Amino acid sequence: MITIEVVLFATLRKYHPGGANSEPFDMEISPGTTVEDILKELKIPPRESKQVFVNSIRQEKDYKPREGDRVAIFPPIAGG
């Protein structure tokens, strides 16, 4: 197992394992786990997660985080 840090933003906070919380949390994953696998484990519907950054670099959902990575997940954002 490897440990990553996960941060959920805005409306995604409701998927935090500790309840609607914006605090980062550690998550243990198996080597080879993808960002998409993480989203499924957290029960975040695909339409609710728009962008994922790993260590401040935008990544696709097939990216496989490594030990110590910080995974930030953002919902779609509208603005004007």
PDB file of N, CA, C and O in Angstrom:
ATOM      1  N   MET A   1       0.845  -1.191   0.000  1.00  0.00           N
ATOM      2  CA  MET A   1       0.000   0.000   0.000  1.00  0.00           C
ATOM      3  C   MET A   1       0.882   1.244   0.000  1.00  0.00           C
ATOM      4  O   MET A   1       1.988   1.254   0.542  1.00  0.00           O
ATOM      5  N   ILE A   2       0.356   2.286  -0.624  1.00  0.00           N
ATOM      6  CA  ILE A   2       1.026   3.579  -0.603  1.00  0.00           C
ATOM      7  C   ILE A   2       0.051   4.607  -0.037  1.00  0.00           C
ATOM      8  O   ILE A   2      -1.165   4.427  -0.095  1.00  0.00           O
ATOM      9  N   THR A   3       0.601   5.680   0.506  1.00  0.00           N
ATOM     10  CA  THR A   3      -0.221   6.727   1.107  1.00  0.00           C
ATOM     11  C   THR A   3      -0.128   7.986   0.272  1.00  0.00           C
ATOM     12  O   THR A   3       0.959   8.443  -0.082  1.00  0.00           O
ATOM     13  N   ILE A   4      -1.314   8.550  -0.043  1.00  0.00           N
ATOM     14  CA  ILE A   4      -1.400   9.825  -0.753  1.00  0.00           C
ATOM     15  C   ILE A   4      -2.215  10.785   0.110  1.00  0.00           C
ATOM     16  O   ILE A   4      -2.903  10.373   1.045  1.00  0.00           O
ATOM     17  N   GLU A   5      -2.126  12.061  -0.217  1.00  0.00           N
ATOM     18  CA  GLU A   5      -2.945  13.068   0.442  1.00  0.00           C
ATOM     19  C   GLU A   5      -4.005  13.509  -0.559  1.00  0.00           C
ATOM     20  O   GLU A   5      -3.692  13.788  -1.716  1.00  0.00           O
ATOM     21  N   VAL A   6      -5.246  13.573  -0.120  1.00  0.00           N
ATOM     22  CA  VAL A   6      -6.352  13.967  -0.994  1.00  0.00           C
ATOM     23  C   VAL A   6      -6.965  15.252  -0.468  1.00  0.00           C
ATOM     24  O   VAL A   6      -7.159  15.412   0.737  1.00  0.00           O
ATOM     25  N   VAL A   7      -7.271  16.178  -1.391  1.00  0.00           N
ATOM     26  CA  VAL A   7      -7.940  17.424  -1.044  1.00  0.00           C
ATOM     27  C   VAL A   7      -9.161  17.553  -1.946  1.00  0.00           C
ATOM     28  O   VAL A   7      -9.049  17.459  -3.169  1.00  0.00           O
ATOM     29  N   LEU A   8     -10.324  17.767  -1.341  1.00  0.00           N
ATOM     30  CA  LEU A   8     -11.565  17.941  -2.088  1.00  0.00           C
ATOM     31  C   LEU A   8     -11.999  19.407  -2.002  1.00  0.00           C
ATOM     32  O   LEU A   8     -11.982  20.004  -0.926  1.00  0.00           O
ATOM     33  N   PHE A   9     -12.384  19.973  -3.136  1.00  0.00           N
ATOM     34  CA  PHE A   9     -12.742  21.384  -3.176  1.00  0.00           C
ATOM     35  C   PHE A   9     -14.230  21.598  -3.428  1.00  0.00           C
ATOM     36  O   PHE A   9     -14.898  20.793  -4.078  1.00  0.00           O
ATOM     37  N   ALA A  10     -14.726  22.716  -2.888  1.00  0.00           N
ATOM     38  CA  ALA A  10     -16.090  23.214  -3.111  1.00  0.00           C
ATOM     39  C   ALA A  10     -17.137  22.133  -2.848  1.00  0.00           C
ATOM     40  O   ALA A  10     -17.178  21.559  -1.760  1.00  0.00           O
ATOM     41  N   THR A  11     -17.983  21.854  -3.840  1.00  0.00           N
ATOM     42  CA  THR A  11     -19.104  20.929  -3.657  1.00  0.00           C
ATOM     43  C   THR A  11     -18.658  19.487  -3.438  1.00  0.00           C
ATOM     44  O   THR A  11     -19.466  18.650  -3.035  1.00  0.00           O
ATOM     45  N   LEU A  12     -17.394  19.185  -3.694  1.00  0.00           N
ATOM     46  CA  LEU A  12     -16.901  17.820  -3.502  1.00  0.00           C
ATOM     47  C   LEU A  12     -16.600  17.503  -2.047  1.00  0.00           C
ATOM     48  O   LEU A  12     -16.356  16.347  -1.702  1.00  0.00           O
ATOM     49  N   ARG A  13     -16.614  18.511  -1.196  1.00  0.00           N
ATOM     50  CA  ARG A  13     -16.328  18.295   0.229  1.00  0.00           C
ATOM     51  C   ARG A  13     -17.272  17.288   0.864  1.00  0.00           C
ATOM     52  O   ARG A  13     -16.913  16.626   1.838  1.00  0.00           O
ATOM     53  N   LYS A  14     -18.474  17.169   0.321  1.00  0.00           N
ATOM     54  CA  LYS A  14     -19.455  16.232   0.893  1.00  0.00           C
ATOM     55  C   LYS A  14     -19.009  14.779   0.749  1.00  0.00           C
ATOM     56  O   LYS A  14     -19.572  13.896   1.397  1.00  0.00           O
ATOM     57  N   TYR A  15     -18.000  14.517  -0.095  1.00  0.00           N
ATOM     58  CA  TYR A  15     -17.486  13.160  -0.275  1.00  0.00           C
ATOM     59  C   TYR A  15     -16.298  12.850   0.632  1.00  0.00           C
ATOM     60  O   TYR A  15     -15.731  11.759   0.566  1.00  0.00           O
ATOM     61  N   HIS A  16     -15.927  13.794   1.464  1.00  0.00           N
ATOM     62  CA  HIS A  16     -14.828  13.595   2.422  1.00  0.00           C
ATOM     63  C   HIS A  16     -15.225  12.476   3.386  1.00  0.00           C
ATOM     64  O   HIS A  16     -16.335  12.493   3.918  1.00  0.00           O
ATOM     65  N   PRO A  17     -14.342  11.509   3.619  1.00  0.00           N
ATOM     66  CA  PRO A  17     -14.682  10.396   4.518  1.00  0.00           C
ATOM     67  C   PRO A  17     -15.063  10.845   5.928  1.00  0.00           C
ATOM     68  O   PRO A  17     -15.771  10.126   6.633  1.00  0.00           O
ATOM     69  N   GLY A  18     -14.603  12.019   6.342  1.00  0.00           N
ATOM     70  CA  GLY A  18     -14.919  12.520   7.676  1.00  0.00           C
ATOM     71  C   GLY A  18     -16.127  13.428   7.707  1.00  0.00           C
ATOM     72  O   GLY A  18     -16.347  14.116   8.704  1.00  0.00           O
ATOM     73  N   GLY A  19     -16.920  13.454   6.647  1.00  0.00           N
ATOM     74  CA  GLY A  19     -18.055  14.361   6.548  1.00  0.00           C
ATOM     75  C   GLY A  19     -17.654  15.596   5.765  1.00  0.00           C
ATOM     76  O   GLY A  19     -16.480  15.769   5.437  1.00  0.00           O
ATOM     77  N   ALA A  20     -18.609  16.450   5.464  1.00  0.00           N
ATOM     78  CA  ALA A  20     -18.377  17.641   4.634  1.00  0.00           C
ATOM     79  C   ALA A  20     -17.236  18.467   5.228  1.00  0.00           C
ATOM     80  O   ALA A  20     -17.449  19.275   6.132  1.00  0.00           O
ATOM     81  N   ASN A  21     -16.049  18.259   4.720  1.00  0.00           N
ATOM     82  CA  ASN A  21     -14.847  18.827   5.314  1.00  0.00           C
ATOM     83  C   ASN A  21     -13.880  19.200   4.201  1.00  0.00           C
ATOM     84  O   ASN A  21     -13.752  18.474   3.215  1.00  0.00           O
ATOM     85  N   SER A  22     -13.208  20.316   4.354  1.00  0.00           N
ATOM     86  CA  SER A  22     -12.247  20.746   3.337  1.00  0.00           C
ATOM     87  C   SER A  22     -10.809  20.413   3.716  1.00  0.00           C
ATOM     88  O   SER A  22      -9.877  20.746   2.984  1.00  0.00           O
ATOM     89  N   GLU A  23     -10.627  19.757   4.856  1.00  0.00           N
ATOM     90  CA  GLU A  23      -9.275  19.413   5.282  1.00  0.00           C
ATOM     91  C   GLU A  23      -8.702  18.289   4.419  1.00  0.00           C
ATOM     92  O   GLU A  23      -9.420  17.353   4.067  1.00  0.00           O
ATOM     93  N   PRO A  24      -7.433  18.372   4.081  1.00  0.00           N
ATOM     94  CA  PRO A  24      -6.794  17.260   3.372  1.00  0.00           C
ATOM     95  C   PRO A  24      -6.828  16.004   4.248  1.00  0.00           C
ATOM     96  O   PRO A  24      -6.842  16.097   5.475  1.00  0.00           O
ATOM     97  N   PHE A  25      -6.840  14.842   3.616  1.00  0.00           N
ATOM     98  CA  PHE A  25      -6.810  13.592   4.368  1.00  0.00           C
ATOM     99  C   PHE A  25      -5.915  12.594   3.656  1.00  0.00           C
ATOM    100  O   PHE A  25      -5.758  12.627   2.436  1.00  0.00           O
ATOM    101  N   ASP A  26      -5.339  11.715   4.443  1.00  0.00           N
ATOM    102  CA  ASP A  26      -4.503  10.658   3.884  1.00  0.00           C
ATOM    103  C   ASP A  26      -5.375   9.502   3.440  1.00  0.00           C
ATOM    104  O   ASP A  26      -6.392   9.193   4.061  1.00  0.00           O
ATOM    105  N   MET A  27      -4.961   8.872   2.356  1.00  0.00           N
ATOM    106  CA  MET A  27      -5.692   7.733   1.817  1.00  0.00           C
ATOM    107  C   MET A  27      -4.674   6.685   1.400  1.00  0.00           C
ATOM    108  O   MET A  27      -3.688   6.998   0.734  1.00  0.00           O
ATOM    109  N   GLU A  28      -4.915   5.454   1.790  1.00  0.00           N
ATOM    110  CA  GLU A  28      -4.041   4.360   1.368  1.00  0.00           C
ATOM    111  C   GLU A  28      -4.625   3.715   0.121  1.00  0.00           C
ATOM    112  O   GLU A  28      -5.807   3.376   0.071  1.00  0.00           O
ATOM    113  N   ILE A  29      -3.769   3.551  -0.887  1.00  0.00           N
ATOM    114  CA  ILE A  29      -4.184   2.930  -2.139  1.00  0.00           C
ATOM    115  C   ILE A  29      -3.162   1.858  -2.518  1.00  0.00           C
ATOM    116  O   ILE A  29      -2.025   1.876  -2.047  1.00  0.00           O
ATOM    117  N   SER A  30      -3.569   0.953  -3.351  1.00  0.00           N
ATOM    118  CA  SER A  30      -2.666  -0.072  -3.856  1.00  0.00           C
ATOM    119  C   SER A  30      -1.832   0.506  -4.987  1.00  0.00           C
ATOM    120  O   SER A  30      -2.316   1.365  -5.724  1.00  0.00           O
ATOM    121  N   PRO A  31      -0.586   0.057  -5.145  1.00  0.00           N
ATOM    122  CA  PRO A  31       0.199   0.484  -6.304  1.00  0.00           C
ATOM    123  C   PRO A  31      -0.586   0.157  -7.582  1.00  0.00           C
ATOM    124  O   PRO A  31      -1.193  -0.909  -7.689  1.00  0.00           O
ATOM    125  N   GLY A  32      -0.567   1.070  -8.533  1.00  0.00           N
ATOM    126  CA  GLY A  32      -1.297   0.871  -9.786  1.00  0.00           C
ATOM    127  C   GLY A  32      -2.692   1.463  -9.781  1.00  0.00           C
ATOM    128  O   GLY A  32      -3.359   1.480 -10.816  1.00  0.00           O
ATOM    129  N   THR A  33      -3.150   1.954  -8.624  1.00  0.00           N
ATOM    130  CA  THR A  33      -4.460   2.589  -8.538  1.00  0.00           C
ATOM    131  C   THR A  33      -4.440   3.885  -9.349  1.00  0.00           C
ATOM    132  O   THR A  33      -3.483   4.655  -9.274  1.00  0.00           O
ATOM    133  N   THR A  34      -5.496   4.121 -10.120  1.00  0.00           N
ATOM    134  CA  THR A  34      -5.590   5.336 -10.930  1.00  0.00           C
ATOM    135  C   THR A  34      -6.414   6.397 -10.206  1.00  0.00           C
ATOM    136  O   THR A  34      -7.096   6.116  -9.220  1.00  0.00           O
ATOM    137  N   VAL A  35      -6.334   7.621 -10.720  1.00  0.00           N
ATOM    138  CA  VAL A  35      -7.176   8.698 -10.189  1.00  0.00           C
ATOM    139  C   VAL A  35      -8.646   8.301 -10.320  1.00  0.00           C
ATOM    140  O   VAL A  35      -9.438   8.559  -9.413  1.00  0.00           O
ATOM    141  N   GLU A  36      -9.012   7.687 -11.420  1.00  0.00           N
ATOM    142  CA  GLU A  36     -10.398   7.252 -11.609  1.00  0.00           C
ATOM    143  C   GLU A  36     -10.811   6.256 -10.524  1.00  0.00           C
ATOM    144  O   GLU A  36     -11.935   6.314 -10.027  1.00  0.00           O
ATOM    145  N   ASP A  37      -9.912   5.345 -10.156  1.00  0.00           N
ATOM    146  CA  ASP A  37     -10.194   4.400  -9.081  1.00  0.00           C
ATOM    147  C   ASP A  37     -10.436   5.131  -7.756  1.00  0.00           C
ATOM    148  O   ASP A  37     -11.314   4.753  -6.980  1.00  0.00           O
ATOM    149  N   ILE A  38      -9.658   6.168  -7.510  1.00  0.00           N
ATOM    150  CA  ILE A  38      -9.809   6.957  -6.285  1.00  0.00           C
ATOM    151  C   ILE A  38     -11.174   7.632  -6.257  1.00  0.00           C
ATOM    152  O   ILE A  38     -11.851   7.631  -5.230  1.00  0.00           O
ATOM    153  N   LEU A  39     -11.577   8.210  -7.390  1.00  0.00           N
ATOM    154  CA  LEU A  39     -12.886   8.861  -7.476  1.00  0.00           C
ATOM    155  C   LEU A  39     -14.002   7.863  -7.195  1.00  0.00           C
ATOM    156  O   LEU A  39     -14.969   8.184  -6.504  1.00  0.00           O
ATOM    157  N   LYS A  40     -13.868   6.656  -7.731  1.00  0.00           N
ATOM    158  CA  LYS A  40     -14.880   5.620  -7.487  1.00  0.00           C
ATOM    159  C   LYS A  40     -14.911   5.229  -6.017  1.00  0.00           C
ATOM    160  O   LYS A  40     -15.986   5.061  -5.440  1.00  0.00           O
ATOM    161  N   GLU A  41     -13.752   5.084  -5.416  1.00  0.00           N
ATOM    162  CA  GLU A  41     -13.706   4.694  -4.000  1.00  0.00           C
ATOM    163  C   GLU A  41     -14.347   5.754  -3.115  1.00  0.00           C
ATOM    164  O   GLU A  41     -14.988   5.434  -2.114  1.00  0.00           O
ATOM    165  N   LEU A  42     -14.167   7.026  -3.494  1.00  0.00           N
ATOM    166  CA  LEU A  42     -14.771   8.118  -2.725  1.00  0.00           C
ATOM    167  C   LEU A  42     -16.233   8.350  -3.104  1.00  0.00           C
ATOM    168  O   LEU A  42     -16.904   9.204  -2.525  1.00  0.00           O
ATOM    169  N   LYS A  43     -16.721   7.583  -4.082  1.00  0.00           N
ATOM    170  CA  LYS A  43     -18.108   7.682  -4.563  1.00  0.00           C
ATOM    171  C   LYS A  43     -18.423   9.045  -5.175  1.00  0.00           C
ATOM    172  O   LYS A  43     -19.527   9.567  -5.019  1.00  0.00           O
ATOM    173  N   ILE A  44     -17.440   9.613  -5.870  1.00  0.00           N
ATOM    174  CA  ILE A  44     -17.636  10.881  -6.567  1.00  0.00           C
ATOM    175  C   ILE A  44     -18.099  10.569  -7.988  1.00  0.00           C
ATOM    176  O   ILE A  44     -17.344   9.977  -8.759  1.00  0.00           O
ATOM    177  N   PRO A  45     -19.334  10.959  -8.355  1.00  0.00           N
ATOM    178  CA  PRO A  45     -19.826  10.688  -9.705  1.00  0.00           C
ATOM    179  C   PRO A  45     -18.946  11.368 -10.765  1.00  0.00           C
ATOM    180  O   PRO A  45     -18.452  12.473 -10.541  1.00  0.00           O
ATOM    181  N   PRO A  46     -18.750  10.714 -11.914  1.00  0.00           N
ATOM    182  CA  PRO A  46     -17.872  11.271 -12.960  1.00  0.00           C
ATOM    183  C   PRO A  46     -18.229  12.701 -13.359  1.00  0.00           C
ATOM    184  O   PRO A  46     -17.335  13.509 -13.613  1.00  0.00           O
ATOM    185  N   ARG A  47     -19.500  13.020 -13.418  1.00  0.00           N
ATOM    186  CA  ARG A  47     -19.906  14.370 -13.847  1.00  0.00           C
ATOM    187  C   ARG A  47     -19.591  15.445 -12.804  1.00  0.00           C
ATOM    188  O   ARG A  47     -19.616  16.638 -13.109  1.00  0.00           O
ATOM    189  N   GLU A  48     -19.293  15.017 -11.570  1.00  0.00           N
ATOM    190  CA  GLU A  48     -19.017  15.983 -10.503  1.00  0.00           C
ATOM    191  C   GLU A  48     -17.535  16.297 -10.331  1.00  0.00           C
ATOM    192  O   GLU A  48     -17.188  17.234  -9.611  1.00  0.00           O
ATOM    193  N   SER A  49     -16.664  15.541 -10.969  1.00  0.00           N
ATOM    194  CA  SER A  49     -15.230  15.828 -10.865  1.00  0.00           C
ATOM    195  C   SER A  49     -14.726  16.262 -12.233  1.00  0.00           C
ATOM    196  O   SER A  49     -14.740  15.483 -13.186  1.00  0.00           O
ATOM    197  N   LYS A  50     -14.285  17.495 -12.323  1.00  0.00           N
ATOM    198  CA  LYS A  50     -13.877  18.052 -13.613  1.00  0.00           C
ATOM    199  C   LYS A  50     -12.367  17.992 -13.816  1.00  0.00           C
ATOM    200  O   LYS A  50     -11.893  17.570 -14.871  1.00  0.00           O
ATOM    201  N   GLN A  51     -11.615  18.415 -12.805  1.00  0.00           N
ATOM    202  CA  GLN A  51     -10.162  18.476 -12.946  1.00  0.00           C
ATOM    203  C   GLN A  51      -9.489  17.870 -11.725  1.00  0.00           C
ATOM    204  O   GLN A  51      -9.960  17.994 -10.594  1.00  0.00           O
ATOM    205  N   VAL A  52      -8.370  17.211 -11.995  1.00  0.00           N
ATOM    206  CA  VAL A  52      -7.570  16.635 -10.924  1.00  0.00           C
ATOM    207  C   VAL A  52      -6.131  17.104 -11.104  1.00  0.00           C
ATOM    208  O   VAL A  52      -5.567  17.021 -12.195  1.00  0.00           O
ATOM    209  N   PHE A  53      -5.550  17.596 -10.018  1.00  0.00           N
ATOM    210  CA  PHE A  53      -4.160  18.019 -10.016  1.00  0.00           C
ATOM    211  C   PHE A  53      -3.392  17.128  -9.051  1.00  0.00           C
ATOM    212  O   PHE A  53      -3.830  16.902  -7.923  1.00  0.00           O
ATOM    213  N   VAL A  54      -2.263  16.630  -9.490  1.00  0.00           N
ATOM    214  CA  VAL A  54      -1.391  15.841  -8.629  1.00  0.00           C
ATOM    215  C   VAL A  54      -0.100  16.633  -8.485  1.00  0.00           C
ATOM    216  O   VAL A  54       0.604  16.888  -9.463  1.00  0.00           O
ATOM    217  N   ASN A  55       0.198  17.015  -7.251  1.00  0.00           N
ATOM    218  CA  ASN A  55       1.372  17.851  -6.976  1.00  0.00           C
ATOM    219  C   ASN A  55       1.363  19.108  -7.854  1.00  0.00           C
ATOM    220  O   ASN A  55       2.386  19.498  -8.415  1.00  0.00           O
ATOM    221  N   SER A  56       0.183  19.731  -7.958  1.00  0.00           N
ATOM    222  CA  SER A  56      -0.046  20.982  -8.690  1.00  0.00           C
ATOM    223  C   SER A  56       0.068  20.859 -10.206  1.00  0.00           C
ATOM    224  O   SER A  56       0.158  21.875 -10.895  1.00  0.00           O
ATOM    225  N   ILE A  57       0.066  19.650 -10.737  1.00  0.00           N
ATOM    226  CA  ILE A  57       0.120  19.439 -12.185  1.00  0.00           C
ATOM    227  C   ILE A  57      -1.154  18.716 -12.601  1.00  0.00           C
ATOM    228  O   ILE A  57      -1.495  17.672 -12.045  1.00  0.00           O
ATOM    229  N   ARG A  58      -1.860  19.282 -13.591  1.00  0.00           N
ATOM    230  CA  ARG A  58      -3.108  18.669 -14.047  1.00  0.00           C
ATOM    231  C   ARG A  58      -2.822  17.281 -14.616  1.00  0.00           C
ATOM    232  O   ARG A  58      -1.898  17.097 -15.407  1.00  0.00           O
ATOM    233  N   GLN A  59      -3.629  16.316 -14.199  1.00  0.00           N
ATOM    234  CA  GLN A  59      -3.454  14.946 -14.665  1.00  0.00           C
ATOM    235  C   GLN A  59      -4.782  14.395 -15.173  1.00  0.00           C
ATOM    236  O   GLN A  59      -5.855  14.843 -14.768  1.00  0.00           O
ATOM    237  N   GLU A  60      -4.687  13.423 -16.063  1.00  0.00           N
ATOM    238  CA  GLU A  60      -5.870  12.728 -16.553  1.00  0.00           C
ATOM    239  C   GLU A  60      -6.262  11.668 -15.538  1.00  0.00           C
ATOM    240  O   GLU A  60      -5.497  11.360 -14.624  1.00  0.00           O
ATOM    241  N   LYS A  61      -7.461  11.107 -15.700  1.00  0.00           N
ATOM    242  CA  LYS A  61      -7.975  10.158 -14.724  1.00  0.00           C
ATOM    243  C   LYS A  61      -7.293   8.795 -14.776  1.00  0.00           C
ATOM    244  O   LYS A  61      -7.527   7.955 -13.908  1.00  0.00           O
ATOM    245  N   ASP A  62      -6.450   8.567 -15.785  1.00  0.00           N
ATOM    246  CA  ASP A  62      -5.715   7.297 -15.832  1.00  0.00           C
ATOM    247  C   ASP A  62      -4.349   7.396 -15.147  1.00  0.00           C
ATOM    248  O   ASP A  62      -3.595   6.424 -15.128  1.00  0.00           O
ATOM    249  N   TYR A  63      -4.029   8.567 -14.586  1.00  0.00           N
ATOM    250  CA  TYR A  63      -2.765   8.765 -13.879  1.00  0.00           C
ATOM    251  C   TYR A  63      -2.734   7.896 -12.624  1.00  0.00           C
ATOM    252  O   TYR A  63      -3.750   7.736 -11.947  1.00  0.00           O
ATOM    253  N   LYS A  64      -1.578   7.342 -12.320  1.00  0.00           N
ATOM    254  CA  LYS A  64      -1.388   6.488 -11.146  1.00  0.00           C
ATOM    255  C   LYS A  64      -0.535   7.227 -10.113  1.00  0.00           C
ATOM    256  O   LYS A  64       0.684   7.315 -10.262  1.00  0.00           O
ATOM    257  N   PRO A  65      -1.180   7.762  -9.059  1.00  0.00           N
ATOM    258  CA  PRO A  65      -0.413   8.474  -8.029  1.00  0.00           C
ATOM    259  C   PRO A  65       0.617   7.567  -7.362  1.00  0.00           C
ATOM    260  O   PRO A  65       0.463   6.348  -7.287  1.00  0.00           O
ATOM    261  N   ARG A  66       1.676   8.222  -6.880  1.00  0.00           N
ATOM    262  CA  ARG A  66       2.763   7.515  -6.189  1.00  0.00           C
ATOM    263  C   ARG A  66       2.801   7.944  -4.725  1.00  0.00           C
ATOM    264  O   ARG A  66       2.134   8.896  -4.320  1.00  0.00           O
ATOM    265  N   GLU A  67       3.584   7.230  -3.957  1.00  0.00           N
ATOM    266  CA  GLU A  67       3.741   7.498  -2.523  1.00  0.00           C
ATOM    267  C   GLU A  67       3.982   8.989  -2.280  1.00  0.00           C
ATOM    268  O   GLU A  67       4.862   9.598  -2.888  1.00  0.00           O
ATOM    269  N   GLY A  68       3.178   9.565  -1.374  1.00  0.00           N
ATOM    270  CA  GLY A  68       3.359  10.950  -0.967  1.00  0.00           C
ATOM    271  C   GLY A  68       2.738  11.986  -1.878  1.00  0.00           C
ATOM    272  O   GLY A  68       2.806  13.178  -1.575  1.00  0.00           O
ATOM    273  N   ASP A  69       2.130  11.576  -2.993  1.00  0.00           N
ATOM    274  CA  ASP A  69       1.508  12.547  -3.896  1.00  0.00           C
ATOM    275  C   ASP A  69       0.335  13.249  -3.218  1.00  0.00           C
ATOM    276  O   ASP A  69      -0.337  12.684  -2.355  1.00  0.00           O
ATOM    277  N   ARG A  70       0.109  14.488  -3.630  1.00  0.00           N
ATOM    278  CA  ARG A  70      -1.047  15.268  -3.167  1.00  0.00           C
ATOM    279  C   ARG A  70      -2.015  15.346  -4.339  1.00  0.00           C
ATOM    280  O   ARG A  70      -1.686  15.905  -5.385  1.00  0.00           O
ATOM    281  N   VAL A  71      -3.208  14.784  -4.164  1.00  0.00           N
ATOM    282  CA  VAL A  71      -4.219  14.722  -5.214  1.00  0.00           C
ATOM    283  C   VAL A  71      -5.335  15.705  -4.870  1.00  0.00           C
ATOM    284  O   VAL A  71      -6.041  15.527  -3.877  1.00  0.00           O
ATOM    285  N   ALA A  72      -5.491  16.746  -5.694  1.00  0.00           N
ATOM    286  CA  ALA A  72      -6.517  17.765  -5.487  1.00  0.00           C
ATOM    287  C   ALA A  72      -7.606  17.572  -6.537  1.00  0.00           C
ATOM    288  O   ALA A  72      -7.321  17.521  -7.734  1.00  0.00           O
ATOM    289  N   ILE A  73      -8.857  17.465  -6.083  1.00  0.00           N
ATOM    290  CA  ILE A  73      -9.966  17.178  -6.972  1.00  0.00           C
ATOM    291  C   ILE A  73     -10.919  18.365  -6.962  1.00  0.00           C
ATOM    292  O   ILE A  73     -11.339  18.834  -5.904  1.00  0.00           O
ATOM    293  N   PHE A  74     -11.255  18.845  -8.168  1.00  0.00           N
ATOM    294  CA  PHE A  74     -12.100  20.025  -8.338  1.00  0.00           C
ATOM    295  C   PHE A  74     -13.369  19.675  -9.095  1.00  0.00           C
ATOM    296  O   PHE A  74     -13.348  18.843 -10.001  1.00  0.00           O
ATOM    297  N   PRO A  75     -14.490  20.319  -8.717  1.00  0.00           N
ATOM    298  CA  PRO A  75     -15.727  20.141  -9.464  1.00  0.00           C
ATOM    299  C   PRO A  75     -15.735  21.083 -10.678  1.00  0.00           C
ATOM    300  O   PRO A  75     -14.858  21.939 -10.804  1.00  0.00           O
ATOM    301  N   PRO A  76     -16.735  20.923 -11.579  1.00  0.00           N
ATOM    302  CA  PRO A  76     -16.866  21.895 -12.660  1.00  0.00           C
ATOM    303  C   PRO A  76     -17.103  23.277 -12.037  1.00  0.00           C
ATOM    304  O   PRO A  76     -17.805  23.406 -11.034  1.00  0.00           O
ATOM    305  N   ILE A  77     -16.516  24.289 -12.640  1.00  0.00           N
ATOM    306  CA  ILE A  77     -16.645  25.648 -12.115  1.00  0.00           C
ATOM    307  C   ILE A  77     -17.253  26.538 -13.189  1.00  0.00           C
ATOM    308  O   ILE A  77     -16.780  26.570 -14.325  1.00  0.00           O
ATOM    309  N   ALA A  78     -18.296  27.253 -12.821  1.00  0.00           N
ATOM    310  CA  ALA A  78     -18.926  28.195 -13.746  1.00  0.00           C
ATOM    311  C   ALA A  78     -18.628  29.608 -13.261  1.00  0.00           C
ATOM    312  O   ALA A  78     -18.450  29.845 -12.066  1.00  0.00           O
ATOM    313  N   GLY A  79     -18.578  30.502 -14.167  1.00  0.00           N
ATOM    314  CA  GLY A  79     -18.307  31.882 -13.779  1.00  0.00           C
ATOM    315  C   GLY A  79     -18.632  32.817 -14.919  1.00  0.00           C
ATOM    316  O   GLY A  79     -19.003  32.403 -16.017  1.00  0.00           O
ATOM    317  N   GLY A  80     -18.483  34.060 -14.629  1.00  0.00           N
ATOM    318  CA  GLY A  80     -18.814  35.003 -15.677  1.00  0.00           C
ATOM    319  C   GLY A  80     -18.074  36.281 -15.511  1.00  0.00           C
ATOM    320  O   GLY A  80     -18.237  37.197 -16.317  1.00  0.00           O
TER     321      GLY A  80
END
